[in-house]
Amino acid sequence: MNSTKKAFLQLHIAVFLAGFTGVLGRLIQINEGWLVWYRLILSSVMLLGYLYFTGKLVKLDRKVLLQCFFAGSLITLHWVLFYGSIKYANVSVALVCFAATGSFTSFLEPWINKHPFDVFEMILGLLVLVGIYFVFHFDTQYMTGILLGLGAAFLSALFPIYNRRLVQKIPDATVITLYELIGGWFTLSFVLPFYLKLSPAKYSFPTSMDWLWLFILSLFCTVFVLHLAISSLKKISAFTANLTYNLEPVYGITLAFAIFHENRELNIGFYIGIAIVIFSVFAHSWRVWRKKA
């Protein structure tokens, strides 16, 4: 297996595990702001312990450290909006909105990195937006959840664009992940009081079951997922990573249907929309795979 295909495999494992985050977000009862705050603490402690005991913990110079903190802030705020989307709508709607990440990336990556726009990528990105339009047009009861989901997708699109620069400077993806999580925690600690005024929390301390789900979320769906995703960026583009992440709705929605029976809450527009999203994902994956074969 060549390095590019290995990167694809790492990315798809990360996407599969990420598919569980939506379900866990619904199972965890605390407010989305507090949910992410505790997630960051647990994930940081786990990763810090691993790096310390394996002797891989290294200090970064101030410029690179600030870059890690910035990228971590992007993914942290993405998580807050994503889980807010789940709580204001449901897992399925939030995950479909997440698919807009590829659409935003098709415009943002060429603009930020100053390289030519790829017409094929832009068409696929717009196709995903058409799919989301079908979801929204046929069922407007989830308006707040959809808007939060689109905000989460926009921030998610920026994350790998800046992360791809970091992996060229720091060879160990785990080190990048640790400093990003710490930077995200500092950012959220500052932002959270303001966010809670907009979205008040009934309580701030997790229940016993919340702690269990938070542990699973932090270990498998945060530390491991981020490590695999960042490692894959050494060989594949940010757009490819983001569009592949559009498979997350497929895994997450399947789980939501099986566990929460969300299929009873959705109409024909949802199914048309998700079919368009899945088509765009496989069209792009097939194109990239053929070019790299």
N, C-alpha and C positions, 0 to 999 in steps of 0.2 A: 504494500500500500504506500503510494507516494505521500509527500508531506501535505499536499493540498487536500487529498481525499481524507487523510487523517484529521485535518482541521475541520472538514465537513462533518466527520463522525463525531468529533468532540462537540461541535455546535449543535448537532441534532440530539445528542444525549442531554445537553444543557436545556434545549427547548422542551424535551419530554419532561424533565424534572420541573421546569418552570410552569408546565401545564397544571401542576398541583397547587400553585400559589393562589389561584383564584378560589379554589375549594377551601383551602386553609383560611383565606381571608374572610370567607363567610362563616366558617366554624368559629373563628376567634371573635368574641363578643365585644371587645373594647373598641373605642373610637379609632378610626384609621390613623390619626396622628399618633396616638399612643402606641398603636400596633407597630408602626414603623420604628418608633423610638426604642421600644424594647427589642425589636428585631435587630436593630443596629448594635445595641449593647451586647446581646448574646453572640451575634456573629463576630463582632470584633474580638471579644474575649476568647472565643474558640480559635480564631485564626491567629491571634497574638500568642496563645499558648503553643500552638503547633509550630509557628516560626521560631519561637524562643527555644523550645526543647530540641528542635532539629538544627539549630544553629544558623538558620537562614534569615534571621531578623537583621535588617540593615537600615542605617539611617540614610535619608535622602537629602540632597541639597535643597535650599529653601525654594528655589524656582520650581523644581520638579515636584516638591511637596505641595506647593500651592496648586499646581496643575492637577495633582491627584485629588486634592480637596475640592477643586472646582468640579471635576468629573463626578466625584462622590456626591456632591450637592445635587447635581442633575438627576442621578439615579434615585436619590432619596426623595426628592420632591415628586419624581415620577411615581414612586411607590405610594406616596400619600394620596395623590390624585387617583391612581389606579384602584386602591382599596376604597376610596371614597365613591368611585363609580360603582363598585360592587354593592356597597351598602345603600346607595341611592337608587340603583337599578337592580341588577342581579349579575351573577358570574358570567353568564352567556353574553349579555349585552356589553359588559365591560371588556371582555376578551375580543369581541368583534371590533370595538373601537380601537383596541390596541393594535389591530392590524393596520391602522392608518400610519403606523410608524414608517413603513416602507414608502408610503406616499410622500411624507415629509422629507425622508432621507433623499429621495430621488432629486429633490430640489436643493436641499440644504448642503449635502456633501459636495457637489460640484461648486457651489457658491463659496463655501468656506475654504475648501482646498484648492480653489482656483484651477479647475480642470474642466474640459468640455462636458456639457450635459449629454447623457446617454438617452436618446429618444425612446428606445425600447423600455428602459427602466422607468422613464417618466410616464409612458403609456400604462405600464403595469401599476404604477403608483396611483394614477388617476382611476384605474379600474377598481382598485381597492376602495377608493372614496365612493365610487358608484355603489359598491356593495354595501357600504355603511349607510349611504343615502336610502337604500331600500329598507334597511332596518328601521331607520328613523322615520321615514315617510309613512310607513304602514303602522307604526306604533309610537306615538308621541308621549306616552305616559312616562317614559324614561328620559325625558329631556335633560334633567340635571345630571343624571348618571352618564348620559352620552357626552355632554359637554366636558365633564370631568375626565372621561375616558379619552377624548380627543386631546385634552391638555396633557394627559399622561403620555400619549403617543408622541406628541411634539417633543417633550423632554427626552423620551426614550430614543428618538431619532438623533438627538445631539450627542448622547452618551457615547456610542461606539465611534463616532467621528473623532472626538477628542481622545478617546481611549486608544485608538489606533496609533496616535502619535506617541503615547506613553510606552506602548509595548516595544517601540523601536529604541527607547532609552533605558528601560528596565527589563532585563531578560526574564525575571521571575514574576509570573503573573500573580502569584499569591501575595507578593509584597505590594503590588499595585492595589490589589483588592483590599488589603488591610488598611492602607492609608486612605483609600476612598471611603471605606466604611466609617473610619474615624472622622474624616472630614464631613461626611454626611450627617453624622451624629451631632457634631458641633453646629452645623447649619440648622438642623431641625430643632435643636434645643433653643436656638434663638427665635426661630419662626413659629414654633408650636404655640406659645401663648396667644399670638395674633390669630393663628388658624383656629384655635379653640373658641375664639369669640364668634367666628363665622359658622363653625360646626361644633357646638357644645358637646361635651362627653358626659354620659350618665355617671361613669366612674372611671378612674385612672389606673387602678391596680388590677392586673389580670386575675381571673379565677384559676382554680387548680387545672381545669381542662385547657384554659387559655395558655397556661405555661407549657403544657404538653405540646399543643399545636405550634406554639412559638418556637419551641426547641427544634421540632421537625422542620419548620419553615426556615429557621436560621442555619441549621447544619446542612441540610440537603438542598434546599431551594434557594439558598443565598450564597454561602461559602463555596460549595461545590459547583453550583451553576455559574457564578461569576468567574471562578477559576477557569472552567472549561471555555466559557464564552470569550474571555480575554485572551486565552492561549490561542484560540482559533483565529483571532484577528491578525496574527503574525503572517497568515497566508491568504486570507480572504478579505474582501472589501467590507466597509461598514454597511453599504447597501445590501450586499448579499447576506450579511449577518442579520440585518433588520428584517429583510423580506423572509428569510428562513424562520425568524421568530414569529412570523404570521401563522406558522403551524401550531403555535401555542394555543390559539383558540380551538383548534381541532381536538387537541388532547383535553384541554380544560373544559370545553363544552360537553364533550363525551362524559367526563366525570360528573359534571353538574347535572346532566340528564339522569345519570345512573343513581346519584346520591340524593339530589334535591328535587328530582322530577321537574326541572325547569322547562322541559318541553311542553308541559301543560300551560305555561304562561306565555308562549310565543306563537306568532302567527306566520302566515305564508311569506311575508316580507323578510322576516329573519332568515328563513331558509334560502330564499333567493340571494340575499346578501352574502351569507356565508359560503354559498356555492361559488359566487364570483370571486371572493377572497381566496378560496382554496385553489381555484383555477389559476389565479395570478401567481400564487406561490410556486405551484408545480411548473408553470411555464418558465419562470425565471430560474428555478433550480435546474431544470432540464437544460436550459441554454448554457448556464455556467458550467455544469458538469461536462457537457460536450466540448466546450472550449478548453477545459483543463485536462481532459482525458489524454 
